Amino acid sequence: MPAKKKSQVNWIAGAVKHPGALTAKAKRAGAVTKGGTIKPSWLAEQAKKGGTTGKQARLAQTLKKMKKK
């Protein structure tokens, strides 16, 4: 089995271009909980849309699934 390239191992580091941008958009929309997290319902709504916000929301949903417990 060939070794993985560095870009394949650390793809998340390059995926998040503007850290905090989605949270800022959620705050402006009033979709942030008291705990500081984005409401899942708002995230799902945005993920269905196109454009930059849609991409950010879909990535956030993907990264949430990868969260270590």
N, C-alpha and C positions, 0 to 999 in steps of 0.2 A: 504494500500500500504506500503510495507516494505521500510525502509530507505536505501538509496544507500550507498554502502561501499565507504570508502575514496578513494580507488584505482579507482573506477568507476567515481568518480567526477573529479579527477585530473589526468586523463590518459595522458594528453598532457605533463605534467611535466616529465613523465617517457618515453615518446615517442621520445623525442629529446635527443639522447645520446651525440652527439658532436655538440653543437651550433656553427654555423658559418662555418661548414665543407663544406656544399653545396655551400655557397657563395664563399668560397675560390676556390673550383673547377671551379665555373663559371668564376671567375676572371682570372684563368689560361687559360681558354678556350676563353676568350675575350667576354663573354656573359653577362656582367654587364653594365647596362645603366649609363648615367651620374648621374642620381639620386641615384644610388647605389642599384637598384633592379635588379633581375635576369630577363632576357628577357623571356617572356612566350613561345616563339617558342623553345628556347633551353631547357626550363624546360619540355615541352611536348615531345621533342625528347628523353631526358634522361629518362623520366617516362616510355617509351616503352621498355627500356633496363632492363636487370636483374641486380642482384648484389646490392651492397650497394648504389651506386649512384642512381639507379632506385628507390629503396625504399625511399631514401631521397627526390627525386623529386616528387614521388606520395604523400608523406606526406605533402610536401610544397604546392602542389595543393589543398589538402584537407583543410589545415589550411587557405589557401587564401580564400576559400569559406566560412569559419567560421568568417572571419574578420568583426568586428563591424563597422557600418557606422555612 
